[in-house]
Amino acid sequence: MTNSLWRIDADYLAAYTEDIGIMARIRRYYPDVEPMARYYRAGKRIAVQYRVPNRRKRSMRRMLGVDVECVRN
């Protein structure tokens, strides 16, 4: 399963996961984490991208098992 986490701006991170267990956990326990995009293949959801508030950074790092990626322009 692919998971990643990167910074959008000073207040938010973006999280991407293909793991349905993590998707369910985010939906159940983190109402302030909003989906930004849902990815489908053949009518079946395969991944979700979330907008994560900065205060959830540590929780998301531990849940996804990844560190925040440094994106350089």
Summary of the structure (lengths in Angstrom):
residues: 73
radius of gyration: 11.8
end to end distance: 26.6
largest distance: 35.9
contacts: 175
relative contact order: 0.30
helix: 29%
strand: 41%
